[in-house]
Amino acid sequence: MPLLAGILSVLALVLAAATIVGVIAPSLFRNRKTGQVPKRLSVLVWGCIAVFVAMVLAGSLVPAPEPKAAKTGTKDAASSTRLVGGVPFMV
């Protein structure tokens, strides 16, 4: 799964670059059958949607980090953490 997440992250980067290029020169995305050139706004919106979908899929496939084990002879992680203003704060 991490390999697929990496591939999707690279795909999102390529899609972002294609979106920028498409906004600058939309004629590069001309339909070869009809000859129609997409509008810049259309390229921007669909490019952003494609990047967003690729990043959400990549983010959902990244494995969660393993929790660090508490060292012996010290406070455990739960007792050394307190909330300060609703945010966990390490003591």
C-alpha positions as CSV (number, residue, x, y, z in Angstrom):
1,M,0.0,0.0,0.0
2,P,2.8,2.5,0.7
3,L,4.0,2.0,-2.9
4,L,0.5,2.8,-4.3
5,A,0.4,5.9,-2.0
6,G,3.7,7.0,-3.4
7,I,2.5,6.5,-7.0
8,L,-0.6,8.5,-6.3
9,S,1.4,11.3,-4.8
10,V,3.6,11.5,-7.9
11,L,0.5,11.4,-10.0
12,A,-1.0,14.3,-8.0
13,L,2.2,16.3,-8.6
14,V,2.1,15.6,-12.4
15,L,-1.6,16.6,-12.4
16,A,-0.8,19.8,-10.6
17,A,1.9,20.6,-13.2
18,A,-0.5,19.7,-16.0
19,T,-3.1,22.0,-14.5
20,I,-0.7,24.9,-14.4
21,V,0.4,24.3,-18.0
22,G,-3.2,24.0,-19.1
23,V,-4.1,27.3,-17.5
24,I,-1.2,29.0,-19.2
25,A,-1.7,27.3,-22.6
26,P,-5.1,25.6,-22.9
27,S,-4.5,24.9,-26.6
28,L,-2.3,22.0,-25.5
29,F,-5.4,20.2,-24.4
30,R,-7.2,20.6,-27.7
31,N,-9.7,17.9,-28.6
32,R,-8.2,16.2,-31.7
33,K,-11.5,15.1,-33.1
34,T,-13.5,18.3,-32.8
35,G,-10.7,20.8,-32.4
36,Q,-12.3,22.4,-29.4
37,V,-10.0,24.1,-26.9
38,P,-11.2,24.0,-23.2
39,K,-11.6,27.2,-21.3
40,R,-8.9,28.1,-18.8
41,L,-11.4,28.0,-15.9
42,S,-12.5,24.6,-16.9
43,V,-8.9,23.3,-17.0
44,L,-8.2,24.9,-13.6
45,V,-11.3,23.5,-11.9
46,W,-11.0,20.0,-13.3
47,G,-7.3,19.9,-12.6
48,C,-7.8,20.9,-9.0
49,I,-10.5,18.3,-8.6
50,A,-8.1,15.6,-10.0
51,V,-5.3,16.7,-7.7
52,F,-7.6,16.7,-4.7
53,V,-8.9,13.2,-5.5
54,A,-5.4,11.8,-6.0
55,M,-4.1,13.3,-2.8
56,V,-7.1,12.0,-0.8
57,L,-6.6,8.5,-2.2
58,A,-2.8,8.7,-1.5
59,G,-3.4,10.0,2.0
60,S,-5.9,7.2,2.8
61,L,-3.3,4.6,1.8
62,V,-0.4,5.9,3.9
63,P,0.1,3.6,6.9
64,A,-0.3,5.1,10.4
65,P,2.9,5.7,12.3
66,E,3.7,3.2,15.0
67,P,3.4,4.5,18.5
68,K,6.7,4.9,20.4
69,A,7.1,2.6,23.3
70,A,7.6,4.3,26.7
71,K,11.1,4.0,28.0
72,T,11.6,2.1,31.3
73,G,12.2,4.2,34.3
74,T,10.4,7.2,33.0
75,K,6.8,8.4,33.1
76,D,4.6,6.7,30.6
77,A,3.3,8.7,27.7
78,A,-0.3,9.0,29.0
79,S,0.7,10.4,32.4
80,S,3.2,12.9,31.0
81,T,0.7,14.5,28.6
82,R,-1.7,17.2,29.8
83,L,-4.1,19.4,28.0
84,V,-3.2,23.1,27.7
85,G,-5.9,25.1,26.1
86,G,-7.4,21.9,24.6
87,V,-4.1,20.9,22.9
88,P,-2.0,18.0,24.2
89,F,1.2,19.3,25.8
90,M,4.1,17.2,26.8
91,V,5.3,17.9,30.4
